[in-house]
Amino acid sequence: MKKKFSKSIFSKPHGFTLIELLVVIAIITILVSILLPTLYTVREKAIMTSCLANLKQIGQAVHMYLNDYNEYWYPSLRGFTGYTPPLWGNWERGHHWSSVGFLDIMSKLKYINGEIKTTDWAPQTCPDGTPDWVIWTSTGVLKCPCMDESMRRTKAWSYKTPMIDYGYNAKLPIYAKKLSKVKRPDQTVLFAESIVGEMFFTFYLPDSIAVYRTGSYYDGSKDRHTRIKLINTLYVDGHVKAIPWNEFMRDSLNNP
């Protein structure tokens, strides 16, 4: 005689009900919505740390260059004294090849591991007849990791939008001036994340170069880290830090 077994939940597979599945999906959705902003912020912080490391190396390169050239800075705008590039459409002074002279020269002289690449199109001409090329991208230390790489080629080539990584404080000497003459090197900006090659703080609207701000489709150098509203900054004395806009403006407007 066969022995009968009573039915139990262990006698056959027990699947999820529709309600249970919906509850699980709802819980996962809530967790994702909570965790994703945190994960994006952590990622942005990691990228910004890499950007600060680039600026630190740029600072070291500047000091090596100045050591070799008796503490004299490379003049502003590739040495075109008194030169203000003409306006072209909405693009003003500081957006093209002529405005990245210091970084480009240090790159060509091998003080920096990296280079600045340009397109084959120039909207204007420099005083010596050199075409003022539109900047496409940068490599090595000169490449800001906070920028969206997918935007560079499209915007630089199709929309003629210069893709600037780091900008030089244009309040620093246009004529050669010794480093030791800078009054407050620990409070004076040297280079920073920027959408212009030379930062003219009396020329632009106050927040026009804030890289964390959302820009238009044509403004590809912005939107770098919108959750972290700070600007990676290198000071004349060589130290680097991420600072808020008001501190950035204060230290940029110092008279060097």
C-alpha positions in Angstrom: 0.0 0.0 0.0 1.4 3.3 -1.1 2.0 5.9 1.6 0.3 9.2 0.9 2.1 12.4 1.5 0.3 15.6 2.5 0.8 18.5 0.2 3.2 21.2 1.2 4.8 24.3 -0.3 7.9 22.2 -0.8 6.2 19.7 -3.0 6.4 21.9 -6.2 8.0 25.1 -7.3 6.4 28.3 -5.9 6.5 31.3 -8.3 6.1 35.0 -7.6 2.6 36.4 -7.9 2.1 39.5 -10.0 1.7 41.7 -6.9 5.0 40.4 -5.5 6.8 41.2 -8.8 5.3 44.7 -8.8 6.5 45.3 -5.3 10.0 44.1 -6.1 10.1 46.3 -9.2 8.9 49.3 -7.2 11.6 48.8 -4.6 14.3 48.5 -7.2 13.1 51.7 -8.9 13.2 53.6 -5.7 16.7 52.3 -4.8 18.0 53.2 -8.3 16.4 56.7 -8.1 18.2 57.2 -4.7 21.6 55.8 -5.7 22.0 57.1 -9.3 22.6 60.8 -8.3 25.1 59.7 -5.7 26.9 57.5 -8.2 27.0 60.3 -10.8 28.4 62.6 -8.1 31.1 60.1 -7.1 32.0 59.7 -10.8 32.2 63.5 -11.3 34.4 63.8 -8.2 36.8 61.2 -9.5 37.0 62.9 -12.9 37.6 66.3 -11.2 40.4 64.8 -9.2 42.0 63.7 -12.4 41.5 67.3 -13.8 43.2 68.8 -10.7 46.2 66.4 -11.3 46.5 67.8 -14.8 46.5 71.4 -13.5 49.1 70.4 -11.0 51.4 69.2 -13.8 50.7 72.3 -15.8 51.8 74.4 -12.8 55.0 72.4 -12.5 55.6 72.9 -16.2 55.1 76.7 -15.9 57.7 76.9 -13.1 60.2 74.8 -15.0 59.7 77.1 -18.0 60.1 80.2 -15.9 63.2 78.8 -14.3 64.8 78.3 -17.8 63.7 81.8 -19.0 64.9 83.9 -16.0 61.4 83.9 -14.4 59.8 85.7 -17.4 56.3 84.7 -18.5 55.4 84.0 -22.1 53.5 87.1 -23.3 49.8 87.1 -23.6 48.1 86.1 -27.0 51.3 84.6 -28.4 53.2 87.9 -28.0 50.8 90.0 -30.2 51.1 93.1 -28.0 48.0 95.1 -27.9 46.2 92.6 -30.2 42.5 92.2 -29.7 41.1 89.6 -32.2 38.1 90.9 -34.1 34.6 89.7 -33.3 33.3 86.9 -35.4 29.6 86.0 -34.9 29.1 85.4 -31.2 32.7 84.3 -30.6 34.8 86.9 -28.9 38.4 87.3 -27.7 39.8 84.2 -26.0 38.1 81.4 -28.0 40.8 80.6 -30.7 44.3 79.3 -31.2 45.9 82.7 -30.5 44.5 82.6 -26.9 46.3 79.3 -25.9 49.8 80.6 -26.6 51.4 79.8 -23.2 50.1 76.2 -23.1 50.8 75.6 -26.7 54.4 76.9 -26.5 55.1 74.8 -23.4 53.7 71.8 -25.2 55.9 72.4 -28.3 59.0 72.9 -26.1 58.1 69.6 -24.3 57.6 71.1 -20.9 54.1 69.4 -21.0 53.1 66.0 -22.2 50.3 66.8 -24.5 49.3 69.0 -27.4 46.5 71.3 -28.6 45.0 70.3 -31.9 43.1 72.6 -34.3 40.8 72.3 -37.2 41.6 73.4 -40.7 39.4 76.4 -40.5 40.1 79.9 -39.1 37.6 82.7 -38.9 40.3 85.4 -38.5 44.0 86.1 -38.9 46.6 87.1 -36.3 48.8 90.2 -36.8 51.7 88.2 -38.2 49.4 86.6 -40.8 49.0 83.3 -39.0 45.5 81.9 -39.3 43.7 82.0 -35.9 42.6 78.4 -36.1 39.5 77.0 -34.3 40.6 74.6 -31.5 39.4 71.0 -31.8 40.8 69.0 -28.9 43.7 68.5 -26.6 45.7 65.5 -25.5 47.7 64.4 -22.5 47.9 66.8 -19.6 46.3 69.5 -21.6 43.0 67.6 -22.0 40.3 68.3 -19.4 38.8 64.9 -18.5 35.6 66.7 -17.3 34.6 67.6 -20.9 32.3 65.3 -22.9 34.6 63.8 -25.5 31.7 63.0 -27.9 31.0 66.7 -28.4 34.5 67.7 -29.5 34.7 66.7 -33.1 31.1 67.5 -34.0 31.1 71.0 -32.5 34.6 71.9 -33.5 34.3 70.9 -37.1 30.6 71.2 -37.9 29.7 74.2 -35.8 33.1 75.9 -35.7 33.0 75.9 -31.9 36.5 76.1 -30.3 36.8 73.4 -27.6 39.0 75.1 -24.9 40.1 72.9 -21.9 42.1 75.3 -19.7 42.3 79.1 -19.6 45.1 81.5 -18.6 44.5 84.4 -16.3 44.8 87.4 -18.7 45.3 89.7 -15.8 48.8 88.2 -15.5 51.4 90.2 -17.5 50.9 90.9 -21.2 54.5 92.1 -21.2 57.2 90.0 -19.6 57.1 90.2 -15.9 59.1 88.2 -13.4 57.3 85.6 -11.3 58.7 87.1 -8.1 56.9 90.3 -8.9 53.4 88.7 -8.6 52.1 90.2 -5.3 49.9 87.4 -4.0 50.9 84.1 -5.8 48.9 82.0 -3.4 45.7 84.0 -4.1 46.2 84.7 -7.9 44.7 82.4 -10.5 47.2 81.1 -13.1 45.1 78.5 -15.1 41.7 77.1 -14.6 39.0 75.0 -16.3 37.6 77.5 -18.9 35.7 77.8 -22.1 38.1 80.5 -23.2 41.9 80.3 -23.7 42.5 83.6 -21.9 40.1 84.6 -19.1 39.2 88.2 -19.4 37.2 88.9 -16.3 36.3 92.5 -17.2 35.4 91.5 -20.7 32.8 88.7 -20.2 29.6 88.6 -18.2 30.4 87.5 -14.6 29.4 83.9 -15.0 30.0 83.3 -18.7 32.9 81.0 -18.1 31.4 78.9 -15.3 32.1 75.5 -16.8 29.5 73.7 -14.6 26.6 75.8 -16.1 24.3 74.3 -18.7 25.1 75.9 -22.1 23.4 75.9 -25.4 23.9 73.1 -28.0 26.8 75.1 -29.5 28.5 75.7 -26.2 30.2 72.4 -25.8 32.9 73.5 -23.3 30.2 73.9 -20.6 28.2 71.2 -18.8 31.4 69.6 -17.4 30.2 68.7 -13.9 26.8 70.2 -13.3 26.3 68.4 -10.0 29.5 69.8 -8.5 29.4 73.5 -9.0 33.1 74.2 -8.5 35.9 75.2 -10.8 39.3 73.4 -10.8 41.9 76.1 -10.4 45.7 76.4 -10.4 47.3 79.3 -8.5 50.6 81.1 -9.3 52.4 79.5 -6.4 51.6 76.0 -7.8 48.8 74.8 -5.5 45.5 73.6 -7.0 41.9 73.3 -5.6 38.3 73.2 -6.7 36.6 76.4 -5.7 33.1 78.0 -5.9 32.4 80.8 -8.3 32.6 83.7 -5.8 36.0 82.6 -4.6 37.1 82.1 -8.2 36.1 85.6 -9.2 37.7 87.1 -6.1 41.1 85.4 -6.8 40.9 86.2 -10.5 40.3 89.9 -10.0 43.4 90.3 -7.8 45.9 92.7 -9.2 49.0 90.5 -9.9 
